[in-house]
């Protein structure tokens, strides 16, 4: 695997984002106490570390570039460090620490080139567990758009980075899972996971204001509006028992970094591109006999993007225009008629490698 591979949608377990942001001290809930360590079933290695800015950046960088087994092979450490906006020395210090606590294994092949394996990748980093032949998630994971990751790498203050990670989890829970119009973080929730020295109302508000490129933030500090918001949100009612002040923040992801929105739009465009190809090709071959699951096309779209998928699909469509049924007799297209998805994946991989070289 080349460093040039970058996951366009980075899937990170909510428990990992929670651990890196810092566990909350604000545990009192309507029905008792809620301790995030147990609620999210956070593995011990994530709790054994103090999550500094560089460690957060390095772990997210690894998740951005690993494959679906949690592997990074023959990677230049200087490029990883550059992506994370840190020094190479800092990267190697953190890799050694990550290995000591049991988060990963890594090896140095020769000067500046390493391979990394994230331990128990599906369970630890995606919160996916196999049950009866299918994978289930206990507390979910968040899909983070690659441009959002780059913005996270540019955040200079670790506490602002922590707030951003919490906001991502809350958006996933409130908007994408519970179908709320907006995600809500109360002042006490934010103050609970931040260090005590930066829990002042103006300090918290200032941190959220600095995330305006990534989130639309609406401040609610009127008691009447606060109570109205709580009454309309059952989840929020369960999270609130007593509050130090009636203050909350409504947050939404900006569309240009919203992984879910981007996925939906690109998947739709890829399916349209496939149907356009089918309309041309079915005049020459029994196109409907080809087995192409919609989920596989969506997976290709998520991995390579509509721009790449659309380019490859247009090339195939043009070849059908030129050669018609004769396309079946060519060596180049033999795999396409045997397994269209494998063929598309090979073409897209070749395109990615050429783009990387360029």
ZIZI-V91428 format. One line per field, one symbol per residue. phi: phi as a letter, one per 30 degrees, with the letter a starting at -180 (. if undefined). psi: psi as a letter, one per 40 degrees, with the letter a starting at -180 (. if undefined). burial: + if it has 9 or more other C-alpha atoms within 8 Angstrom, else -. A space follows every 10 residues. Layout:
phi=???
psi=???
burial=???
This chain:
phi=.cdddbddcc cbeedddddd djddcccdbe ckcbcdedec hddeedddcc ddeddddddd ddddcdddci cbchcddddd ddddhbdddd eddddddedd djdabbbcda eibbbbbddh edddcchcbd bhibcbcdbi bcccdedded dddcddcddd dddddddddd ddddcdcchd dacbcdeddd ddcdeddbcd eddddddddd cddcbcccdc bdeddddddd ddbdddeddc cbbdadbbbd bbddedbded ddeddddddd dddddddddd dddcbddddd dbdedddddd dddcideddd dddddddddd ddchddddcc ddcededdae dddddddddd dddddddd
psi=hidehhhdhh hhhddddddd dhiiegehid faihhdddde fhidddeeih gidddddddd ddddeiaeef ihhghhdddd dddefiiddd dddddddddd efdiiiihdi hehiihhhhf ddddeefhhh hfeihihdei ihhhiddddd dddehdhddd dddddddddd dddddddefi diihhidddd ddeiidefei ddddddddde edddihhhhh ehdddddddd dehddddddh ciidighihh iihideehdd dddddddddd dddddddddd deedigdeeh hghddddddd dddeiddddd dddddddddd ddebeeddei ddedddedgd dddddddddd ddddddd.
burial=--+--+++++ ++++++++++ ++++---+++ -----+---+ -+--+++--- +-++++++-+ ++++++---+ ++++++++++ ++++-+++-+ +--++--++- -+++++-+-- --+++++++- +++++++++- ------+-++ ++++++-++- +++-+--+-+ ++++++++++ ++++++---- -+++++++++ ++++---++- --++--++-- ++-++++--+ +---++---+ -----+++-+ +----+++++ ++++--+++- -++--++-++ +-++--++-+ ++-+-----+ -----+++-+ ++++++-+++ -+++-++-++ ---+--+--- --+++++-++ +++++-++-- +-------
